[in-house]
Amino acid sequence: MALRPWTTATRCLRRQRSTFLNQHGSTQTREKTFQPHHTLSRPLAPSHTTLSALVAAGAHFGHTTSLMNPNFLPYSFGTRAGLTIIDLEQTLPLLRRAASLVRAVAQRNGTIIFVGTRPDLQDTIQRASERLGPQGYHIGERWLPGALTNRNQLFQEESHQYRLTPDLVVFLNPLANMNAIRECAIQHVPTTGIIDSNADPRIVMYPIPANDDSPRTAQIIAGVLSVAGRDGVVARGEDQKTYQHQAHRILIKQALTGEGNS
C-alpha cells in the first residue's frame, strides 16, 4: 500500500527538523546530559571550563563570615545566609593561570605532585597523577615530614639515583598540609592549590580561591590541571620529534655537502 504524498512529506519534515535540533542538544542522551561522575572521569579542558561548571560544583561556597581570613577579602563576592560567597569571576582566570603553569612544567619534563590527604580525595588525586604519566605523583595519606628538607637522610642511597625534589606541588586541602607547604617554601618549590575563605591566599604561590571542602570542586580543579599537564606532556613529545627531525635533516645535509668529512 503506497503512502499518501502529504504523509511522506510530513515525515520527511519531522526527520529534518529532528536532525537540525539534535545539533543544538535538544535530544537528551547519556552523552549530552550531565552525569555526576563526569568531573572525575572526563574532566574539562582549561579553555572549556566555565563559571556555570564551578557554580554547579559548589565552588562559590566559603566558610562562615566569622572564619574569613582578612587576606581573603579581595576574593570575596559578598555574604549570603552567614556564608562568605567566593567571587568565581576571579577564580576562573586564576585556575587557567595555574593550568598554564602546570602545562609549562610538564612540557619541560618537570615532575608534579598532587596532594590531597582526605579520604574523599583519593580517587581524584590518583586519576590526576595518572594523566601525567611518569611525571605525575600523588600523596593521599600523609606528607612525610622532612621529605624535602631532609630528603638525603630519609632516602639515603635513593637520593643520588632519583630526582626527589618536585617541580610543582598541587594542594587540594592546603590547611591540613601546612608542613608540606613550609618545606616547599624552604626548597623554593612552586605551589598552587585550592584556597578557601578561612585561609590566607599567600600560603601558596598560585592560589585558586574556591571551596576546598567540596569533592566535586576538587575534581573539577584537579581535572583541569591534570588535563593541562597531559597537554604539556604531549607537546613535549612533539617538540622532541621536531628536534630529531631537524637534527636528521642537518646530518643528511652535511653528508651531501661533505661538511662532516672535512
Buried (B, 14 or more C-beta within 10 A) or exposed (E): EEEEEEEEEEEEEEEEEEEEEEEEEEEEEEEEEEEEEBBBEEBBEBEEBEEEBBEBBBBBBBBEBEBBBEBBEEBBBEEEEEBBBBBBEBBBEBBBBBBBBBBBBBBEBBBBBBBBBBEBBBBBBBBBBEBBEEBBBBBBEEBBEEBBBEBEEBBEEEBEEEEBBBBBBBBBBBBBBEBBBEBBBEEEBBBBBBBBBBBBBEBBBBBBBBBBBBBBBBBBBBBBBBBBBBBBBEBBEEEEEEEEEEEEEEEEEEEEEEEEEE
